[in-house]
């Protein structure tokens, strides 16, 4: 039995479809389909029932899934323990972070780290999905959560604030009486058409219009005058085309963490990277927490 076959098998089991597994593994969906077919042929057993709802495991697949999951966990443990003893400042670090955090906040520091440590290669996985650090899907993760799981080492970077933003080009319109009250929120989806929380309650007269499920795309819509967007302060305050809406307040909303697995606490390049980013985030903490001179003028 080939471990590579099991890797594809596990991905299909967890994701429920060939295309989702392919995206998870960052390969072509035809590759996953071929691997699964070859695996079934080598076993002489059908592992999945194909249906409109996806790939459903058969009874034999359930048994293989349990055993191969244990094997995956043991192999990951060995890999982490070996990596944990690495004392060199060369090789690869796999980092996962939400795309929103790259611009302005994290990428300048990561780029500076690469200049100072040119033998270290960085792989960035821009995903909001919580990658499995125990299985070494990533070495270091930047996450927004109340508290990271107990099995990971977490370093709290800041409390992320958010505020209300409008297009800077519309600043002259604020002088018109009643103009602001006629503006609209940019919503997220049907269930979140109107923002919630303290910051949203300061603008109860705004109607909700448009639905955009990406904060980055919301910011672009806001810059083009489509409405008022609630954005993280580190994103909105860095964009010269955006300004906060009076009364300019920010609201503490999420905790921002850097996390990694305990087995990597003695890995030299991981710890060097962690220390470097902690120092950078300490400098950036006022930006993340919404500290900003008021008011803004054109």
C-alpha positions as CSV (number, residue, x, y, z in Angstrom):
1,X,0.0,0.0,0.0
2,X,1.4,3.4,-1.1
3,X,1.3,6.3,1.4
4,X,0.7,8.7,-1.4
5,X,-2.5,6.8,-2.3
6,X,-3.6,7.0,1.3
7,X,-2.9,10.8,1.3
8,X,-5.3,11.3,-1.6
9,X,-7.8,8.8,-0.1
10,X,-7.8,10.7,3.3
11,X,-8.3,14.0,1.5
12,X,-11.4,12.7,-0.4
13,X,-12.8,11.2,2.8
14,X,-12.4,14.5,4.7
15,X,-13.5,16.9,1.9
16,X,-16.3,14.7,0.4
17,X,-15.5,15.3,-3.2
18,X,-12.7,15.1,-5.8
19,X,-12.6,18.8,-6.5
20,X,-12.5,19.8,-2.9
21,X,-9.8,17.3,-2.2
22,X,-7.8,18.6,-5.2
23,X,-8.1,22.1,-3.8
24,X,-7.0,20.9,-0.4
25,X,-3.9,19.2,-1.9
26,X,-3.2,21.9,-4.4
27,X,-3.3,19.5,-7.4
28,X,-5.5,19.0,-10.4
29,X,-8.8,17.2,-9.8
30,X,-7.9,14.7,-12.5
31,X,-4.9,13.6,-10.5
32,X,-7.0,12.9,-7.4
33,X,-9.5,11.0,-9.5
34,X,-6.8,8.9,-11.1
35,X,-5.2,8.2,-7.7
36,X,-8.5,7.1,-6.2
37,X,-9.3,4.8,-9.1
38,X,-5.8,3.3,-9.0
39,X,-6.2,2.7,-5.2
40,X,-9.5,1.0,-5.7
41,X,-8.1,-1.2,-8.5
42,X,-5.1,-2.2,-6.4
43,X,-7.4,-3.2,-3.5
44,X,-10.0,-4.8,-5.7
45,X,-12.6,-2.9,-3.6
46,X,-14.9,0.0,-4.2
47,X,-14.1,2.7,-1.6
48,X,-16.6,5.4,-2.5
49,X,-20.2,5.5,-3.7
50,X,-20.3,8.4,-6.3
51,X,-23.5,10.5,-5.9
52,X,-24.7,14.0,-6.6
53,X,-23.9,14.8,-3.0
54,X,-20.3,13.8,-3.4
55,X,-18.2,10.8,-2.5
56,X,-19.6,8.6,0.2
57,X,-17.3,6.1,2.0
58,X,-18.1,2.4,1.8
59,X,-17.8,0.1,4.8
60,X,-14.3,-1.0,3.8
61,X,-13.3,2.6,3.3
62,X,-14.4,3.4,6.8
63,X,-12.1,0.8,8.1
64,X,-9.2,2.0,6.0
65,X,-9.9,5.6,7.0
66,X,-9.6,4.8,10.7
67,X,-6.3,3.0,10.3
68,X,-4.8,5.4,7.9
69,X,-5.7,8.3,10.1
70,X,-3.8,6.8,12.9
71,X,-0.9,6.2,10.6
72,X,-1.0,9.8,9.4
73,X,-0.9,11.0,13.0
74,X,2.1,8.8,13.8
75,X,4.0,9.9,10.7
76,X,3.2,13.5,11.5
77,X,4.5,13.1,15.1
78,X,7.8,11.7,13.8
79,X,8.1,14.5,11.3
80,X,7.5,17.1,14.0
81,X,9.9,15.6,16.4
82,X,12.6,15.5,13.7
83,X,11.8,19.1,12.7
84,X,11.9,20.2,16.3
85,X,15.6,19.2,16.6
86,X,16.6,21.4,13.6
87,X,19.1,24.0,14.8
88,X,19.9,25.5,11.3
89,X,18.7,28.8,10.0
90,X,18.0,27.5,6.5
91,X,15.2,25.5,4.8
92,X,11.4,26.2,4.5
93,X,8.8,27.6,6.9
94,X,5.2,27.1,6.0
95,X,3.0,30.0,7.1
96,X,-0.8,30.2,6.9
97,X,-2.7,33.5,7.2
98,X,-5.9,35.0,6.0
99,X,-5.3,37.0,2.8
100,X,-6.7,40.2,4.4
101,X,-3.7,40.3,6.8
102,X,-1.1,40.1,4.2
103,X,-1.3,43.7,2.8
104,X,0.4,46.2,5.0
105,X,0.3,44.3,8.2
106,X,2.3,41.0,7.8
107,X,4.0,41.1,4.4
108,X,6.4,44.0,5.1
109,X,7.7,42.1,8.1
110,X,7.9,38.8,6.4
111,X,9.8,40.4,3.5
112,X,12.3,42.0,6.0
113,X,12.7,38.6,7.7
114,X,13.6,37.1,4.3
115,X,16.3,39.8,3.8
116,X,17.8,39.1,7.2
117,X,17.7,35.3,6.8
118,X,18.3,34.7,3.1
119,X,18.7,30.9,3.5
120,X,15.2,30.5,4.8
121,X,12.4,30.0,2.3
122,X,8.9,31.0,3.0
123,X,5.8,29.3,1.8
124,X,2.6,31.3,2.4
125,X,-0.8,29.6,2.4
126,X,-3.4,32.4,2.2
127,X,-6.4,30.7,3.7
128,X,-8.8,31.5,6.5
129,X,-9.3,27.7,7.0
130,X,-7.7,26.4,10.2
131,X,-5.0,24.2,8.8
132,X,-3.9,21.2,10.9
133,X,-0.6,22.1,12.5
134,X,-0.3,18.7,14.1
135,X,-0.2,17.2,10.7
136,X,2.3,19.8,9.6
137,X,-0.1,21.4,7.0
138,X,1.7,24.5,8.2
139,X,4.4,25.4,10.7
140,X,3.1,28.8,11.9
141,X,-0.4,30.2,11.7
142,X,-1.8,33.7,12.1
143,X,-5.3,33.3,13.4
144,X,-8.3,35.3,14.6
145,X,-10.0,33.5,17.4
146,X,-11.0,33.9,21.1
147,X,-8.4,31.3,22.2
148,X,-6.2,28.8,20.3
149,X,-6.6,25.1,21.2
150,X,-4.6,23.9,24.2
151,X,-2.4,21.6,22.2
152,X,-0.9,24.6,20.4
153,X,1.4,27.3,21.6
154,X,-0.3,30.6,21.2
155,X,1.2,34.1,21.3
156,X,-1.5,36.8,21.5
157,X,-0.5,39.7,19.2
158,X,-3.3,42.2,19.7
159,X,-7.0,42.7,20.1
160,X,-8.2,43.5,16.6
161,X,-10.4,46.6,16.3
162,X,-12.8,47.5,13.5
163,X,-14.4,50.8,12.4
164,X,-16.7,52.2,9.7
165,X,-15.2,53.5,6.5
166,X,-16.2,55.5,3.5
167,X,-14.5,56.6,0.3
168,X,-12.1,59.5,0.9
169,X,-13.3,61.1,-2.4
170,X,-16.7,61.5,-0.8
171,X,-15.3,63.6,2.2
172,X,-16.7,66.9,0.7
173,X,-20.2,65.4,0.9
174,X,-20.0,65.2,4.7
175,X,-20.5,69.0,4.8
176,X,-24.0,68.5,3.4
177,X,-26.6,68.2,6.1
178,X,-28.3,64.8,6.1
179,X,-25.9,63.3,3.5
180,X,-24.4,60.7,5.9
181,X,-27.8,59.5,7.1
182,X,-28.7,58.7,3.5
183,X,-25.8,56.3,3.0
184,X,-26.1,52.5,3.2
185,X,-24.2,49.6,4.7
186,X,-22.4,47.1,2.5
187,X,-23.7,43.8,3.8
188,X,-22.2,40.3,3.9
189,X,-24.9,37.8,3.0
190,X,-28.6,37.3,3.5
191,X,-28.1,36.5,7.2
192,X,-25.8,39.4,7.8
193,X,-27.2,42.2,5.6
194,X,-26.9,44.6,8.5
195,X,-23.7,44.7,10.7
196,X,-24.1,43.9,14.4
197,X,-22.2,45.1,17.4
198,X,-21.6,48.4,19.2
199,X,-20.0,50.1,16.2
200,X,-23.0,49.3,14.0
201,X,-25.5,50.7,16.6
202,X,-24.0,54.1,16.2
203,X,-25.4,54.3,12.7
204,X,-29.0,52.9,13.1
205,X,-30.4,54.9,10.2
206,X,-28.3,53.3,7.5
207,X,-30.1,51.0,5.1
208,X,-28.5,47.8,4.0
209,X,-27.6,47.5,0.3
210,X,-25.3,45.1,-1.6
211,X,-23.9,41.8,-0.4
212,X,-20.2,41.0,-0.5
213,X,-18.6,38.1,1.4
214,X,-15.0,39.2,1.1
215,X,-13.6,42.0,3.3
216,X,-11.1,42.9,0.6
217,X,-13.8,43.2,-2.0
218,X,-16.0,45.2,0.4
219,X,-13.1,47.6,0.8
220,X,-12.9,48.0,-3.0
221,X,-16.6,48.6,-3.2
222,X,-16.4,51.2,-0.4
223,X,-13.6,53.0,-2.2
224,X,-15.8,53.3,-5.2
225,X,-18.7,54.8,-3.3
226,X,-21.0,51.8,-3.0
227,X,-21.6,52.3,0.7
228,X,-20.2,52.2,4.2
229,X,-18.1,49.2,5.1
230,X,-17.0,47.9,8.6
231,X,-13.4,46.9,8.2
232,X,-10.5,46.0,10.5
233,X,-8.6,49.2,11.4
234,X,-5.3,47.8,10.3
235,X,-6.7,47.5,6.8
236,X,-8.9,50.6,6.5
237,X,-6.5,53.0,8.2
238,X,-3.6,52.0,5.9
239,X,-5.6,52.6,2.7
240,X,-5.3,56.2,1.5
241,X,-8.5,55.9,-0.4
242,X,-10.5,55.2,2.7
243,X,-11.4,57.3,5.8
244,X,-13.3,56.6,8.9
245,X,-16.9,57.8,9.2
246,X,-17.7,60.2,12.0
247,X,-17.7,59.8,15.0
248,X,-14.5,57.8,14.1
249,X,-14.8,55.3,16.9
250,X,-13.3,51.8,16.7
251,X,-14.6,48.6,18.4
252,X,-12.6,45.7,19.9
253,X,-13.8,42.6,18.1
254,X,-11.4,39.7,17.7
255,X,-8.2,38.4,19.3
256,X,-5.2,38.1,16.9
257,X,-2.8,35.2,17.5
258,X,0.3,33.6,16.3
259,X,0.3,29.8,16.9
260,X,2.6,26.8,16.3
261,X,3.0,23.3,17.6
262,X,4.9,22.6,20.8
263,X,7.2,20.1,19.0
264,X,8.7,23.0,17.1
265,X,9.6,25.0,20.2
266,X,13.3,24.1,19.8
267,X,13.4,24.5,16.0
268,X,15.8,27.4,15.4
269,X,14.3,28.9,12.3
270,X,10.7,28.6,13.6
271,X,11.6,30.3,16.8
272,X,13.7,33.0,15.0
273,X,10.7,33.7,12.8
274,X,8.3,33.8,15.8
275,X,10.5,36.2,17.7
276,X,10.9,38.4,14.7
277,X,7.1,38.6,14.1
278,X,6.3,39.1,17.7
279,X,8.5,42.2,17.8
280,X,7.0,43.5,14.5
281,X,3.5,43.0,15.8
282,X,4.3,44.8,19.1
283,X,5.2,47.9,16.9
284,X,2.0,47.4,14.9
285,X,-0.2,46.9,17.9
286,X,-1.6,50.5,18.0
287,X,-2.6,50.2,14.3
288,X,-4.3,46.8,14.9
289,X,-6.1,48.2,18.0
290,X,-7.5,51.2,16.2
291,X,-5.4,54.0,17.7
292,X,-5.6,56.8,15.2
293,X,-5.5,60.7,15.2
294,X,-9.0,62.2,14.7
295,X,-10.7,63.6,12.7
296,X,-9.5,63.0,9.1
297,X,-9.5,65.8,6.6
298,X,-9.1,65.7,2.8
